[in-house]
Amino acid sequence: MKRTFLLLIGFIVAAELAVLGWGWPNRERETGPDVAGQIASMSFAPFRDGQSPLTQVYPTREQIEEDMARLKGLTRSVRTYTSREGMEAVPPLATKYGIKVIQSAWITSDATEKGRTTNDAEIDSLIQLAHDYPDTVERVIVGNEVLLRRDLTPDKLISYIRRVKANVKQPVSYADVWAFWLKHPEVAQEVDFITIHILPYWEDEPVGVDGVGPHFEKIHQIMSQAFPGKPILIGEAGWPTQGRQRGPAAPGNVNAAKHLRSLVETSIKNGFDYNLVEAYDQNWKYNLEGTVGAKWGLIDADRSQKFPLVGGVSEDPGWKWKAGGSILLALLLLLPYRRDLLEGRLVLALGTIVFAQLLAALFVRYATVSWGAAFTLWTTASPLIVGAALIALCLGSVRQAAAWTAERLEAPPLWLRRLMAVFAVYAVVMAVALAHDGRYRDIPVPQIAILVAAALGLAAMAKLAGAECRNALSGLTAFGGAKGDRWLAVLLPLAGADSLVGEGLALIGDDFVKMHPSLNEQIPLILAGTVSNCQILVLAGLLVLLSAPHVAAVMKAREEKKTEAEG
């Protein structure tokens, strides 16, 4: 009875630690001054799941109206990106709900007949909407990041701008990243106001969220000095809520809230005109820009607002459900081995309980992050396959810990050790892919954290059961002292180093090189950008830790070989 009570207390303590592990990072935090009144303007592209301009499946008028109605009172204005594909409905619906519009034409390459026809149709529709709804359509924009994409030369773009200016009464602009206005000042002479995109997350030198206010002021001043007298609209300013970190720029709800409140505060203080990108998440963008590209909305794809504009903000308001799920999963992992826990060594039994709770919490974290990035058939199926293998790993690891608790001191089964080896190879592949093609790839910390917790947790349990430390680690490999262990002992740390180097090199863009031409300037900035990326540092550390069993196996094999030679 006493032992049962002690194990129950142990489970409760482990559960409380799980609640603390979920609750502390998701506590409500201050994110800056409340947003008083309406947001000035928001990008409006109301695509739902299953809809995409890439597949030419567009929102219906009814869906556009639902999304427009939801924005009433939240924003004064919306910015569109096209005047076709169903978005002709925006001005009349905006009129109905008292929302102003910055209407745009999507301009693409005119190298083909199809491109020219599309551009002509966009321009004609834009002009017609500006004529039909003069009180709602306040401004118009001809083209979005056309020069950035190199779809048109500046001269061809200017011809479209002139065509619109000759046929509408509203002020006319073109929208692009701020640096491209400096590269093509001739375009500024043709527009009534300049629309610049300032996205601190995507800068060649990413800006952390605490520095976005001064960054907006700095860029706005540069543009004002370059184009004196021209009104400036910050046409895109936003922050992603999920995805990979870039330098100090970390996605998340809290950081997105900080960005928005800083944007509003800075704009009010300086009299800036701004547009928030964007109103709604656009899951179709995953195909172009990964998870991070799909998660810029204030409102998610299920039409729920991600965070409030007043008061404290939680990174994950649903954390209590996930904490409860991890406690339940830990219980399910332990129940089949309750007899081993009741009859075995108490210290090992308590260790097994904590071990199971750790694995359960990490798995729930992986599952929820993966579900939030399940945009396509592959991004749904892949986490299910990996998740099933991770559950098998968790079950096998807890089973082995329980066996040692009951003083059945056999080595982990071959299938479990092989599964760990497969996951070690998986970790190397993921890290190398991230290092060499990582701009839009998520950093795979959640799943690799489970592998490390399983390996080191089992090693700790083996040590408690009486194994020598090196034997405890080496007993987890499927290869013993074979070539596979030697390869993984080297490849895992190298993959970690490769991911760090790749992250640093990814920051070197054309503008970065022009602004910092010498290596003496570049190297400190590259190092600063790398070490400020917590996600990539954690990944590199996990890969080194994951190599420990294979390093131990190699060392043990060498010692055995040496002993055998001496004998």
PESULPE-V978778 format. One line per field, one symbol per residue. ss: DSSP state (a for helix, b for strand, c for the rest). phi: phi as a letter, one per 30 degrees, with the letter a starting at -180 (. if undefined). Layout:
ss = ???
phi = ???
This chain:
ss = caaaaaaaaaaaaaaaaaaaaaacccccbcccccccccbccbbccccccccbccccbcccaaaaaaaaaaacccbcbbbcccccccccaaaaaaaacccbbbbbbcccccccaaaaaaaaaaaaaaaaaaaaccccbbbbbbbbcaaaaccccaaaaaaaaaaaacccccbbbbbbbaaaaaacaaaaccccbbbbbccaaaccccccaaaaaaaaaaaaaaaaaaccccbbbbbbbccccccccbccbcccaaaaaaaaaaaaaaaaaaccbbbbcccbccaaaaaaaaaaaaccccbcccccbcccccccbcccccaaaaaaaaaaaaaaaaaccaaaaaaccaaaaaaaaaaaaaaaaaaaaaaaaaaaccccaaaaaaaaaaaaaaaaaaaaaaaaaaaaaccccccccaaaaaaaaaaaaaaaaaaaaaaaccccccccaaaaaaaaaaaaaaaaaaaaacccaaaaaaccccccccaaaaaaaaaaaaaaaaaaaaaaaacccaaaaaacccaaaaaaaaaaaaaccaaaaaaaaaaaaacaaaaaaaaaaaaaaaaaaac
phi = .ddedddddddddddddddddddddcddbdbjdeddicddabdbbddceicaddchccdddddddeddddddidbdbbccbbcbhjddddedddedcicdbcdbcdcbdcdcdddddddddddddeddddddbddcddbbbcjbhddedidbdeddddddddddedbbcddcbbcaeedddddbdddddccdbccccbcedcdececdddcdeededddddeddddbdiddbcddbbaadcakddbhddcdlddddddddddeddddddcidcbbdcadbebdddedcbieddcbcddcdddicddadcbidbcdbdcddddddddddddddddedcdddddcddddddddddddddddddddddeddddddcdcbeddcdeddddddddddddddddedddddediccddededddddddddddedddddddddcacecdddddedddddddddddddddddddjddeddddddccdcicdeedddddcddddddddddddddddddcedddddbdcddddedddddddddcdddddeddddddddeddddddddddddddddddd
